[in-house]
Amino acid sequence: GAGVSQSPSNKVTEKGKDVELRCDPISGHTALYWYRQSLGQGLEFLIYFQGNSAPDKSGLPSDRFSAERTGGSVSTLTIQRTQQEDSAVYLCAIRRVSTGEQFFGPGTRLTVL
Amino acid sequence: ILNVEQSPQSLHVQEGDSTNFTCSFPSSNFYALHWYRWETAKSPEALFVMTLNGDEKKKGRISATLNTKEGYSYLYIKGSQPEDSATYLCAFPNSGGGADGLTFGKGTHLIIQP
């Protein structure tokens, strides 16, 4: 997607390991979102950062999930002690203020064995 | 928990035919309704953000209408082409605010048959 990169593109890990997913948006976007799509499910909201405000963590599925955004730019999503049900495509998005549209990165496909 | 429903779940359409599908959403505290197209191996792509009851938006052969009072939106594709094959998602802001995270429907998976 325009203006958002994510890494890695694919990640295979063993159950119980920790993983860190990265989102790198172009500068100037204060709103950043994380979503995921599990197999057979719709896109699911995880967390939302807006400037210096406290993030909206209401979508995080468990306390094994956390995210931070440093310096209002790069964001990392960390999953501790991964489980097989964490396998999904994790997407990061930014918002165009003028239209409200969200622009998505290419995603990270996480597979937990 | 917001209830955003899309129907049908999947749709097979002959090339050249027109088609439409539905998104229903909570009619109270309406702020905006988003439509996205998600092609396989690509990122979701924004199509429309609709905010006004009765609004109709158009992008090429794709258009959308909005009824906020009854809580539904239709997406129309005129003269379907193979490149229209994708999953079409609608989404509603979580707390009724413009900058919130979105609750997505499960999508309509559209397959255009040559």
Boltz contact constraints between the chains, C-beta under 6 A:
constraints:
  - contact:
      token1: [A, 1]
      token2: [B, 43]
      max_distance: 6.0
  - contact:
      token1: [A, 31]
      token2: [B, 99]
      max_distance: 6.0
  - contact:
      token1: [A, 33]
      token2: [B, 101]
      max_distance: 6.0
  - contact:
      token1: [A, 42]
      token2: [B, 104]
      max_distance: 6.0
  - contact:
      token1: [A, 42]
      token2: [B, 106]
      max_distance: 6.0
  - contact:
      token1: [A, 43]
      token2: [B, 104]
      max_distance: 6.0
  - contact:
      token1: [A, 45]
      token2: [B, 101]
      max_distance: 6.0
  - contact:
      token1: [A, 48]
      token2: [B, 101]
      max_distance: 6.0
  - contact:
      token1: [A, 99]
      token2: [B, 49]
      max_distance: 6.0
  - contact:
      token1: [A, 100]
      token2: [B, 32]
      max_distance: 6.0
  - contact:
      token1: [A, 100]
      token2: [B, 49]
      max_distance: 6.0
  - contact:
      token1: [A, 100]
      token2: [B, 98]
      max_distance: 6.0
  - contact:
      token1: [A, 101]
      token2: [B, 46]
      max_distance: 6.0
  - contact:
      token1: [A, 101]
      token2: [B, 49]
      max_distance: 6.0
  - contact:
      token1: [A, 104]
      token2: [B, 43]
      max_distance: 6.0
  - contact:
      token1: [A, 104]
      token2: [B, 44]
      max_distance: 6.0
  - contact:
      token1: [A, 106]
      token2: [B, 43]
      max_distance: 6.0
